[in-house]
Amino acid sequence: MSDILIRARGLGRRFPQPRGGLFAPKRWTTALEDVDLDVREGTAMGIIGESGSGKSTLVRLLLGLDTPTTGTVEIDGRPVAAGASARSLHWLRALTGVVFQDPYASLDPRMSVGRIVGEPLWALGVPGDRRARVREVLEDVGLDAAMAQRFPHEFSGGQRQRIALARAIVHRPKILVGDEPLSALDVTVRAQILDLLRDLRRRDGLTLVMVSHDIGVVQNLCDDVVVMTDGRIVEEGPTEKVLLQPQVAYTRRLLASIPVIDPHRPTA
């Protein structure tokens, strides 16, 4: 059994809402409530659920990008302190890489690809030949190292997502988090990035946390899956068991309502 690399206990997040009047009581919206989660080192965890189910909120709390209202998070045995400063979370940034949904919005259009990809190396003070590492990782994700001199607008959507992936893994993290990283891509490019993620995970021993609406992506990539609704985890387990033999009515409805796109299915 692999060691637990990510552990969350009793995790909750509430957000204040505008008051209905000057003397009206303060109102809150609950985005996440009493979530426990374990991710084993070297495995891939899928997180599925409808929009507004709490998936992205959970990921932000795991990454220390937001502060939980209740509960705790531990990464690699170290607590992610609530409200910690950016400097004090350098160790967490070194352990994690993130790929977001929109590859263009996540890349600074004023920076060259080489600067974008290499930014974590400089920010984290990673020693060694940083420019050589940038060239190496660009080739790892299927791009020509000479493209480091170009700018994001010169690339297709699929190429930009490869650039975002290169930036996420350039500092050799132990954990790669994807928040809908494939949903903005067409089916053919999605299959290519999916294969790339699988190869990188196998080669580098990455632990993967994947938020996705695409059940086919989760089925092809993830060992385990959790199902979320209304800020709670309602079902979890091995991916094959949960997707083929769901035990909870919500999971059955979710699987029946979400189109399944198999990235390896031949297109017309």
N, C-alpha and C positions, 0 to 999 in steps of 0.2 A: 504494500500500500504506500502510495506516495505521501510525502509530508504535506501538511496544509500550508500553502503559501499565502492565501488570502483568507482572513477570518473576520466575519462581521457578526455582532451579537446585539440583538434588541435595537436595531438601527431604525431611527425615525427622523422625519423631516417635516416641519410645519412652516408655512409661510403666512405672514400677517396679511389681512385683506383691508381695504379702505373701510373706515368706519361709516355707518349709515347716517350718522349725525354727530354733533359735537359731544353729546353725552351718551351716545350709543356704546354698548360694550365692544371691546376689541374682538374681532373675528379672525379665525384662522382657517387655512386650507391645509389639509393633510395630504402630502405627496407621497409619504412613505411611512409605514407603521410596523414596528416590531419585526424587522427582517433579520433572520439568521442566514448566513451563507458561508459555505466552505468551498474553496477552490484548491484542488490538489496540484502540487508542483508538476509541471510537465503535461498537464491535461488542458483540454479546451472546454470551456463552459459557455453555453448559449443562454441568453436571456431573451425570452419572448413574451409578448403581450400586446394588447391594443395600445394605440396612442393614449397618453395620459395615465398609463398603468404604473408608472414610477420607474421604468427601466433606466432612463437617462439620469434621473435623480440618484438612483442607487450607484451608478457608475461614477458620478461626480463625487459622491461621498467616499467611495473606495479609493479614488485618486487624490483625495485631499483638496479638491477644487471647490468644495462647499463644506459647511460645518453642520454636523448632525444636531438635531434638537435633543435626541436621546440616543443611547447606545454607543458602541465602540467599534473601531476597525483596527485590525492588526495586519501588517504586511511583512512577511518574512520574519515573524516573531516580534516586530517592533510596533508599538502603538502609533497610529496616525493621530497626533494630538489635535483636538478641536481648536480651531482658530489659530493654528500655528503659523508663524511667519514663513514667507517664501524661502528665506535662507535656511531655516531650520528643517525644511522639507526637501533639501537638496538630495538627501539619501533616497527619498521616495521617487524623485524625478529620475535619478540614476537607475532605479529598478524598473521603471515603467516607460512605455511608449504608447502614444495614442494616435489613432486615425479616426477622423470625423467623417460625417456624411458627405459634405460638399467639398470636393478637393480643391475647387478654385477659391472659395471663401476662406479656407484654412491656410492659404499660401499668400504671403505678402507680395503683391504685384510689383513692388519697387525693388525687390531683392532678386539677385540671380539665383538660379537653382542651386549652385554650389554653396552660396551663403545660407539659403534656406535649409538645405540638408545638413550643413555643418554647424548650424546654430547650437544644437544641444551639446556638441563637443566643446565649444567655447564657453557656453553658459555653465556647464558642469565642470569645467577645468579638466577634461579628459586628456591625459598625456599622450604623447606620440605624434606621428605625422598626420595631422588632421586632414590635410588636403588629400593625402593618399587614401585615407579612410573614406572620404567622400566619394572619390572615384571608385573605390572598391564596392561601396554599398549601392551606388547607382548601377553598376554592372550586375550586382546581386538581384536587383529588381527588374532587370531586363532593359535597362537604358544605357546608351552609349556614354562613357565618361566625359566625352567632349561636350555633352549637353549641359554640363555644369555652368557654362558661360551664358546660357540662354535664360529667358524669363518665362514665368508661368503662362502668360497669354499665348506663347508660341506652341503650346502643347495641347493635345486632345484631352478629353475628360479622363480617359483611361490612363494616359501618360501622367496626368497631374496626380491621380490617385497613387500611381507608382512612386512619384516624387514624395507625396505625403507619407507613404509607407517607408521609403528610404530614410526620411527624417525621423520617423518613429523608432527605427531599429539601429540608427547609425552609432549610438553609444552602447550597443549590445545589452539591452535591458533583459531582465528575466521575464517580464510580463508585458504582453502586448494587448491593448484594449482597443476594440473597434466599436464605435457607436454608429451603427447603420453605415459602415464604410463602403458597401456595395450597392446601396439602393439607388444612387444617382447614375449608375452605369447601365449600359445596355447588356443584354443577356450574354453576348459573346465576350465582351470585355470582363463582365462579372465572372465568367468561368475562368478566364485567364488569371485574374487577381486571386480567385479562390484557390487555384492550383499553386500560385506563388505563395500564398499564406501557408498552405499545407506543406510545401517544400521547406519553407523557412522554419516552420515549427519543428519539422522532423530533423533538419540539419542542426539548428541552434538550440533545440530543447526548450523552445519558448512555451510559457504558460499563456494561454489565450482566453480572453473574456470577450465574447461577441454578442452585442445587441443587434438583433435583426428582426424585421418583419417577414423576411423570406425564410419560410420553413425549410425549403430545399437547401439553403446555405447552411443552416444549423444542422440539418440531417447529414450533410456531406462533410462537415468540418468538426463538429463538436462531440466530445465523449459524453458529456452530461448537459442537462438543460434544466432551467427553472422557468416556471410559468407565473407571470405576475398579472394582477388586476387590482385596481383600487389601492395601490401602494403596498400590497401584500404578496408574498409568494404563496400560491395555492397548490402547486404541485412541483415536484422535482425528482430527478433520478437519472439513470442512464438514458441517453437520447433515444435509442431505439425503443426502449420500453415505454417512455412517456409519449412518444409520437405515434406508436403503433397500438399501444394499449393504455390510453389515458384513463385515469381512475376518477377524475373530477369532471363534473358536468361543464364547468367553464372551459376547461381544456378541450373537451370534445367540440364545444361550440366554436372555439377559436380555430381549431384545425379545420372545421367544416367551412368556415367563413373566409379564411385567408387563402388566396390563390397560391398554389405550390408551383414554383418555378425551378425545375431541375437544371442547374447550370450546365450539365453534361448532355442534356437532351439535344439532338440535332435540330437546327432551325431550318425553316423552309427556305 
